[in-house]
Amino acid sequence: MKKMDKDLVGLILAAGRSERFSCVGRDKPKVLFKVGGRRLLLRNIELMRDQLNIKYIYIVVGYGKESIINLCGKGDKLGVSINYIVNNNLSKGLAYGLFLLKEYVNKPFCVLLGDEFYYRSNHAKLVDFLGDNFLGICGVKKQAEERLIKKNYSVEIKNNRIDALSEKPPIVKNDYLGCGTFLFSPKIFFYIEKALKFKVAKKIEIADVLNLAAQEGEIIYPFFIKGEYVNVNSLGDLNSAKQIVRGRKHQSSKVSLIIPADNEAEAIGAVLDDFKDKVDEIIVADNNSLDNTASIAKDKGACVFTNNYSGYGAALKFAAQKASGDILVFVEADGSFRSYDLEKILKCLKNYDMVIGTRTAKAVSMNIFLRYGNILMARLVKFLWKKHFPPRLSDVGCTYRAIWKSSYLEISSDLKTDGPEFSLEMMIESIKNSFKIREIPVSYFERQGGVSKHSKNLLGVIKTAMRMLRVIGLKKIKLFR
């Protein structure tokens, strides 16, 4: 393998808007969306650094530039050196953003589009082209779905060279999907300038420039990308990328069970016996119980944190911070839920950010006020946040749920409540962030010993309902920051 010039620079184009993501924050650049808990831009910086040994990176910024600069800084924390180029003419297309690098480089350089997702790719093999005579190298992915090629650009290959490219082709002639990975000779700037001068298209894209160069006989090689690839242009694309990471990690993921406890000595031993062989760790957030809740939990092997928590939500948030698992499972200490539902919850989580139990389908142990109160509250949440395409919901108060920790961390700073309304708040924030959520039926039993602190009688149900309505109102008018 040829050695890459240690001074080779990288360029990441990250100036675009996120028009198709209005439901998750139109004011956020696409490159800042997270996949597997890591922002797309950071993933691509790390790809350049780790696979291509690139230490000097230019990032073309435009829309939301302050957020990007604040995230990456000068690159010292990322092990690279970063400089920024501002593109104030986004309407001219990606090629114009690329052209802004002209004054900074005079040797071959690598380009990545900042909103593309690669997983277990073979980018390190790009170095095999160094030393060859070429104008450009284009990342190409074999793709059977024509609709995906139509969203990107197509390439035609003859004698192992690309002889034609078409941006968002109306007709697809083969299964070659063009990706946003490139290796360029500085001569590319000549063809960008030529394309801009003669306005070969209203917006000059990189594929337009390369097609012009190919027609004039320039050497452009395909680089066949292996591994997973998603061009993140929509919420569906973002969820596809997340699902790739979830699917690969699912089997080896560590599961943390989180249990809040407040004088639950009568039940917590049985709960821990029920779950302990099905999870990797159990964390009990003990609210200074006056009985022997803490000692029972410790004897059963749980990690116990005894504190004066200000409420149910506060206990869960503290325990979630301490959890080391990839997946967080929340359950009660009173024996109202069973571990046999856990398998289907975790299986479902392979395709979702969060899986929530519903007790309303099997409401044997649920009083009528609690049952229909949850159904009505769920319908209200769905109506108020309908633009975020919420899932089927029937039980906002079910505390048996599982969420990927990476997803939980995305919303954790927006979880403000400390009481029983925390479960509803987690649901609302997940919907607002357009997480993929699934509600599935779980069995629900009479609690073992003691009484519920929040639904022991009609007055308790009403108080909890009022706290939930307050959260809904504050979240909707955005008084919670």
N, C-alpha and C positions, 0 to 999 in steps of 0.2 A: 504494500500500500504506500502510495506517495505521501510524503509528509506535507501537511498543510502549513503554509506560511504563517508563522506565529503572529504576524502583524495583519493578517487578513481581517477585514472588518465585516460586521454584520449590519443589516438594515432591517428594521421591523416597521412596517407601515401600520400605524395605529391611530389614524386621524378621523376615522369614520364615526358617524352617528349610530343610533340604535332605534331607528324608526319603527321597526317591526317588534320592538320589545316594550311597547307603551304600557303594558300591564305590569311589568316588573321594574319600571324606572327608565323612562325615555331619556332622562337627563344623565344617564350613566353610559359612558362609552362601552361598546360591545366587548372590547378587550379586557374589561374589568369584571365581566361575569365569571363566576366560579364553576369549575368542574372538579368534582372530587375534592372540594375544599381549597383548590388552588386556582388563582385567576389565570385566564387564558394568556394574558401578556407575560406573566411570570413563567408559565409553562414554556412559552416559546423562547424566552431569554435563557432558561435552563437548558432547553434543547440545543441552542447554539453553543452554550458554554460547555455542556457535557459531551455532546456527540461530535461537535465540530471544532472544539477547542478555541472558539472565538472569544476573545477578551475585550474587544473594542466594538461597541454596538451603538449605532445611531437609531433613534426612534423618531419617526415622523409623527408629530402630534398636531391636533387641530381642535376638534370638538372635545371638550372636557379635558383639555391639556393639563390643567392644574391638578386634577385628580391623579393623572398618570404620573406626573412629575413628583407629586407627593408620595406616591407609592414606591417608585423605583429610585428616586434620588439620583445620585451620581453612580449608583451601581456597586458601591463598595461592599454593601451587605450581601450582594448577590455574587460577588467574586468576579465582577466585570467592570469595565469603565463605560459609562453611558453618557452620550451627548444627545441633545434634542434639536430637531429641526421643525420649525413651525410652518404648517401648510395653511395659508389663509384662502386658498382657492380650491376647496373640496369639490366644487362642481366640475373641475377639469378632469377628474378621474385619477385612478391610482398611478398611472404612468407619470403624471405631473408630480405627484408626491415623490416618486422614485427619482425624477429628474433633479429634485432639490439636493440630492446627494452629490451632484456632479463636481462641485468645487472641493469636496472633501476626499475623494478617492481617485487613484490612478492605477489601480491593479484590480484583479478579479475580486468580487465581493459576493456575499450570500444575502439573499432577501427572503424574509418570511412575512406573510400577512398575519397581523396580530390577532385576528379573530378566528383563526383556524386551529383545530384541535388534532393533535397527533398522539397516538398511544402505542408504545413499543414499536416505534418506527425504525427504519434503517438509515437515517440521515447521515450517520457516520460514513457511509459509503460514498457520499458526495465528493470526498477528497480524492477518490479514484480518477476524477476528471481533471484535477489540477495538473498543469503541464501540457494538456492537450490544447489544440487550437480550436477555439469555439467563441461564438458570440454569446450564447446562452445555454443554460441547462434548465429544463422545465420538469418539475415534479409531475408525474403521471400516475394515476391509480386506475387499475382495472375495475370497471364498475358496470354491472349488468342493468342497473336502473337508469333508464334514459332521463327521467325527470331530474335526477341529481346532476347529470352532465349538463342539462339545459340551464341549471342554476349556476354553473361555473363556466368553464370554457372547454371546448373540444380540441383535440389535436389529431392530425393525420400524420402517420409515420411511414416513411419509405426508406429502405436501405439503412435502417437504424438512425435516421435523421428525421426531425420534424419538418415537414414541408408546407404545413398549413395549420392555422389556429383560428378558432372562431369563438368570440365572446358570446355567451348565452345563445348557443346555436338553436335556431328553430327546428332544424332537422339534424338528427344524430346519425352519423355514418358508421360508427364503431363503438367499442366499449371503453374508450380511453377518456378518462375524466382528468382535466387539467387542474392541478393543485397550486396553492400559493407558496410553493417552494421553488426558489430560483438560485442559480449561480450565474453571474454575469461578468463579461469583459467590460471594461470602461467604454468600449465602442457602442454599447447600448444607448449611451446618452446622445450619440449622433442620430440614431434612429428615432429616439423620443422627440428630439428637436425637429426632425423632419416631419414626424406625424403631427406634432403640434402646429407646425407652420402650415401644412396642407390640410389640417383638420380632417383626418381620415375618418373621424367619427365625432359626434357631438361631445361625448366624454371619451377621452383617450385612456383605454385600459391597457394593461401590460400585454394582454393577448393580442390587441390590435397592433402594437409596436412590433412584437415578435413575428406576427404574420407578415407585416411589411418587410421586415428583414429577411424572412424566409423566402419571400418572393424575389428578393434580390440576390439570392444564393448564399446567404450567410449560414454558417454551421450552427444548428441548434439541436442539441441532443435531448432525448427523453431520459428521465431518471425515474425508474419504477419504484414507487414508494410501497413498502410493506407495512404491516401492522394496521391499526385502525385510524381512520381519518374522518373528520366531520368539518364541513364549512359552516360555521355557526352564524346563520343569517336569520334565524327565527327561533321562537320559543321551542318549537318541535325539535329543531337542530340541537339546541342547548340540552334538552332532555335526552336526546339520543346520545350525546357525548357523556352525560352523567351516567346513563345506563350502561355504557361500555365499561366505565370504571367500576361501577357497582357490581356488574356481572363478573368481572375478573377478580374482584376482591372478596366476593360474597362467601365463598367456601372457606377461606382462610381468615375471615374476620373474627375479631375478638368481641364477645358480647358482654356488656356490663349491665347488670340488673340493679336498678335504683329503687329503694324502698324508703319512704318517709314513715317515721314511727313516733307515736305519742301515746305512751302507756298501752302498749299492745302485747303485753306478756302472754295473754291467753291464746294468741293466735300466731305470733311471729315465728315460733319454733316450727310449727307445721308448714307455714309458708316457705321458710327457708329449706326445709327437707324436700318440699315439693319441687322447688326450682334449682337447687344447688348443682345437680348433675347435668343441667341443660344450659348453663351459662358459664362464662369464664371467671367472672368475679361478681360479688354481691356487695353493694354499698348501702349501708343503712344510715340514714340521717335521723338520729335520735334527738327528739326535742326535749332534752332534760327529763326523760320519763321518771316518774316517782316509783314505778315498780321495777322489776328486773328485766325489762325489755332489752337493755344494752348488753347485760351479761349473757342472756340467752342467745342473742345474735352473735356475740363473739364466740361463744362455745360452739356454735354451728358453723363457724368459719367465715362469717361476714366481716367486712371492714366497717367498723362503726365509728361515726363522727357524732359525738354528743355536744350539742350547743343549744343556746337559747334562740332558736329560729323564730322569726317574726310571723311565720305562717307556713302553710303547706307549700306554696310556691317557692318561698325562700329556701326551704329544706331541699327541694328538688334542684334548684339552681346551684346550691352549694355542692351537692352530691355530683351533679353533672360535671362540674369543674374538676372534681377529684377523679372521675372515671377515666380509665385508661383504654377502654374498649373503642372499637370502630363503630359499634352499634350500641345505642342507649335504649334500654327497655325500662319503662316505668310501670310499677305495679303497687298495689296496696298491701299493708301489713296485716290486714284484718281477715284474710282468707276469702275475700269475695271473688277472687279470680283464681284460675288454675293454670298450671304449667302446660297442660295438654293443648291449650290454644296457642302456645308460644311457637310451636313448629310452623304452623300455617302463617303466623304473623311474620316470622323471619323469612320464610320462603317468599312471601309476597314482597318483602322489603327489597328483594333483588331487583325489582322493577320500579320501586317507588322511593321517594325521599322519606316519607313517613307513612306508617300504617297505624290506624286508630281503631280501637275496638268499639263496637256498639252494643249496648245492652237492651236496646229497644226491640230487637227482633226476638229476644228470649227473655222477656221481662218477668219471669216467675217471681223473682225476689225484689222487684222494683215497684214502689207504690205508684199509683196512677198520677199523682201530681208531679213526681219526679220524671216519670216516663214522658208525659205529654209536654211538660215544661222543656225538656231537652229537645224534643222534636220541633216545637215552635221556635226555640232559640236557634236551632240549626237552620231552619228555614229563613230566619231573619238574617243570619250571617251570609247565607248563600245569596239572598236578594241584595244586600248592601255591597257585597264584593263580587257581583256577578261578572263584571268585566275581567276578572282574573280567572274565570272559568273554574269555579270551585267544584270539587267532586260531589258525589252523592253524600249527604250528611244527614244523620238522624239523632246524633247523641253528642252534644258538645262537652258533656261533663265526664265522659268515660275516661278514667285515668290509666287504663291498660292500653299502652301504646308503645311503639318503637320508632326510633328515628336514627338515621345515620348521624354520627357525631359531627361530621363535616357540615351537614345541613343544619344541625342545631347551632353550631358556631356561627353560621351566617346570620341567624336571627337572634342570637343570645343577647346582643347589646340592646335590642328593642323589647326585651321581655322585662317589663317594669313592675309587674304585680307580685305580691308575696303571699296572697291568700288562695282560696280554692278556685278563684277565677283564672289562675295561672294556666290550667289546661286549655281553657277557651282562648286565652291570649296566644298560646303557642300555636293553636289551630289557625287563628286569624293571621298571625305573622307568616305562617307557612303558606297560607292562601295568597297573601299580599305579595310574596316572593315567587308566586307561581310554581311552588313545589308540586311534584307529582304526589298526590295523597290518595290513599285507599282506605275506605272504612269497611271493616269486616265484622260479622257477628262473633261475639265471645260469650261464653257462659258466665252467669252472674249469680252468686250465692249469698245467702244471709251471712252477715259478718259473724265471726267467731268471737264472742265476748265483747263487752263494752257497747257503746253507742257511737254512731257517727257524729263527728263534730259539726258537720255541715248539713246533714239531711235527716237528723234524728226525728224531726217532726215537721209539721207544715210550716211553722214559724222559721225553722232552720232552712227549709227549702226556699222560702220566700226571701230570706236574707241573702242566701247564696245567689239566687236569681237576680236580685237587685244589684249585687256586686258585678255580676256578669253583664247586666245591661249597662252599667256604668262603663265597663271596659269597652263594650261595643261602641257606645257613644263617643268616648274619648279617642278611640282608635279611628273612628270614621271622620271625626273633625280634626284629627291629627294634633291633639293636645299632648299625647304621649310622644316624646321625641326619642 
